[in-house]
């Protein structure tokens, strides 16, 4: 009689590789700290409320589920419908590029495997480009 073959251990999710809840919080906090202070993000910062508290929380909730963690955004707000939710804001190349400037730097400063950083950067760049709703 042979013993059962152990099932392979699933690969860690991006959420786990980022450090779970604490890692997502660090990424989001660094992202919004850059947006709030860097002149390179002036235009995209102006699209946000004076306080970034609500934006920080929503991005944290979204990235938690998007990276394979608990689906907390969906539980609290329903389907993300990102493009629809951002449609009231003018998002052209400049706004997209400023958002990505902040996110790329936050990703660079976060400890994670290089392959994960590359994958996240590719997916976030595609997502940010999809959010554009204005030419130019």
C-alpha positions in Angstrom: 0.0 0.0 0.0 1.5 3.3 -1.0 1.1 6.5 0.9 -0.9 9.3 -0.6 1.1 11.7 -2.7 1.2 15.1 -0.9 -0.5 17.8 -2.9 1.9 20.5 -4.1 2.1 23.6 -1.9 0.4 26.4 -3.7 2.6 29.3 -4.8 2.3 32.3 -2.5 -0.1 35.0 -3.8 1.3 38.5 -4.6 -0.6 39.6 -1.5 1.5 37.1 0.6 4.7 38.0 -1.2 4.1 41.7 -0.4 3.8 40.9 3.3 0.0 40.6 3.6 -2.0 43.4 5.2 1.0 45.3 6.5 2.8 45.2 3.1 -0.2 46.5 1.2 -0.6 49.3 3.8 3.1 50.2 3.4 2.8 50.3 -0.4 -0.4 52.4 -0.4 0.9 54.8 2.3 4.2 55.4 0.4 2.2 55.8 -2.9 0.0 58.5 -1.4 2.8 60.2 0.6 4.6 60.6 -2.8 1.4 61.9 -4.4 0.9 64.4 -1.6 4.4 65.8 -1.6 6.1 65.3 -5.0 5.9 68.1 -7.5 5.9 65.4 -10.2 2.4 64.4 -9.0 0.9 67.9 -8.8 -1.8 67.4 -11.4 -3.0 64.0 -10.2 -2.9 65.2 -6.6 -5.3 68.0 -7.5 -7.9 65.5 -8.6 -8.1 64.2 -5.0 -9.8 65.6 -1.9 -7.8 67.7 0.5 -7.5 64.7 2.8 -6.2 61.5 1.2 -7.6 59.3 4.0 -10.6 57.9 2.0 -8.4 57.4 -1.2 -5.8 55.6 0.9 -8.4 53.3 2.3 -10.1 52.5 -1.0 -6.7 51.7 -2.7 -5.7 49.6 0.2 -9.0 47.6 0.0 -8.8 47.3 -3.7 -5.1 46.2 -3.8 -5.7 43.7 -1.0 -8.2 41.7 -3.1 -6.5 42.4 -6.4 -3.3 40.8 -5.2 -5.0 37.7 -3.9 -5.8 38.7 -0.4 -9.3 38.9 1.1 -11.9 40.5 -1.2 -12.5 43.4 1.2 -13.2 46.0 -1.4 -15.9 43.9 -3.0 -17.4 43.1 0.4 -17.6 46.8 1.3 -18.2 48.5 -2.1 -19.3 45.9 -4.6 -17.6 45.3 -8.0 -14.7 47.8 -8.4 -15.9 49.2 -11.8 -12.7 51.3 -11.7 -13.2 53.0 -15.1 -16.8 54.0 -14.2 -15.8 55.2 -10.7 -13.0 57.3 -12.2 -15.0 58.7 -15.1 -16.0 62.0 -13.3 -12.3 62.9 -13.2 -10.3 64.0 -16.3 -7.6 61.3 -16.7 -5.3 61.9 -19.7 -1.7 60.9 -20.3 -0.4 63.4 -17.8 -2.6 62.2 -14.9 -1.9 58.6 -15.8 1.9 59.2 -16.0 1.9 61.1 -12.6 -0.1 58.3 -11.0 2.4 55.7 -12.4 5.4 57.9 -11.3 4.2 57.6 -7.7 3.3 53.9 -8.0 6.6 52.9 -9.6 8.6 54.6 -6.9 6.4 53.0 -4.2 7.0 49.6 -5.8 10.7 50.2 -6.1 10.9 51.0 -2.3 8.9 47.9 -1.3 10.7 44.7 -0.5 9.5 41.9 -2.8 10.9 39.5 -5.4 12.0 41.2 -8.6 9.6 39.0 -10.7 6.7 40.2 -8.6 7.7 43.8 -9.0 7.9 43.4 -12.7 4.5 41.6 -12.9 2.8 44.3 -10.7 4.4 47.1 -12.7 3.1 45.6 -16.0 -0.4 45.0 -14.7 -0.6 48.4 -13.0 0.7 50.2 -16.1 -2.0 48.5 -18.2 -4.7 49.3 -15.6 -3.6 52.9 -15.4 -3.7 53.2 -19.2 -7.2 51.7 -19.2 -8.4 54.4 -16.8 -7.7 57.2 -19.4 -10.9 58.9 -20.4 -9.6 62.0 -22.1 -7.3 62.4 -25.1 -3.9 64.0 -24.6 
